[in-house]
Every structure is written in structure tokens, then in C-alpha cells.
Amino acid sequence: VQSILVTADDDNVSGVFRLAFRGHSTDDISVRATADDLRNALEMLPTVGSITVSKESFSNGFVWAVTFLTDYGNESSFGPIPSLSISINPTDMPDLFATEVTSVAGTSLLGTGARIAVNNELVAFKGYEQQKLTTQCKSTNGLLSGYFSLSIGNTRTKELPHDVSAMDLKRELENMRSIGE
């Protein structure tokens, strides 16, 4: 998971930026872009596999979280994903992009003290298998309820409620002998 954080000292950030990944760059992306807008821009790059994007707004900026679900060109590979990089200079080639930039005269990011940065929030894979747990309801009343447990080899979690918190699920998984942090 990589985050893209756009902030300014005042509530006046505006303009556009571009992202690069593995030598290819997007067209201009507005700082007001939706999560879908950013996902679509990234998925236009020939080097990006399947991703999900979410966005949150706060008083003086925005943050998008980009989750790489697959590694393009090797959909079954689970390994480190290179960092996205950013440019606010309309003439930069991808090799000049950086992971953190601050607005200066003549750039496309505007606002008092405006800056943008990419951070690796979660370095996934690290040689460990990643799995996604999904629950869904097929009852006519649309209410999900009940308990479940997870098992790996001969180790099993205790019964967990259908709405277990991420922290409680993490704790239970880490209590299993065959699971690391």
C-alpha cells in the first residue's frame, strides 16, 4: 500500500501532478481527483497491474491509498512493488520524478506551502503469502451474523465473530504458531 499525500499550509491547495511507475507516467491528475480518477490514470500505465484506490479529504489536503493487488506482467508473483514517484513539473520525464516535492514558481501544484509525497505504508509480500478474507451475506433479510475460524495446517483460531475488528483478527492470527507478524 502506497499513499499519496497532498497538503498545503492553508486550505488553498490546487493544481495538478503526475505519477510515474516503472518508467511510465500518467497524464495530469487534479489534486481534486476522485479515487476512481486516480485508479483510472494509474491503470492506463502499461506497467501497473490490478490496484484499488481510496481517498480521504482533510482541512488542508487529500490522501489517496493505492493498493497493488498484482504485479503487472507476473500476475502470480508476490514480491516487492517499486514506489510510485511524482512530478509537478509539466516537462519532467519519469526518471526525474521524486517521492516528495514542494511547490515552487512555475510548477503545477499551487497553494501556500503546497507539497506532495508518496509513502510506502505497507510493504507487502516480504516473502510471505498474502490472503484476502471476505464475508458476504446471502440471506433474504440481508443481515450477516455468526462466527468463523481460520486454520493453517493443524493450527486453528478460536471462534471469531463475523464482525471481528482488524486488530483482534491480527492478534488471533499472530497467536498461531505457524504465523509471523
Helices and strands as residue ranges (DSSP letters): E 2-7, E 14-21, E 24-25, E 29-30, H 35-43, E 51-58, E 61-68, E 85-87, G 94-96, E 100-102, E 109-110, E 115-120, E 147-148, E 151-152, E 155-156, E 160-161, H 166-174
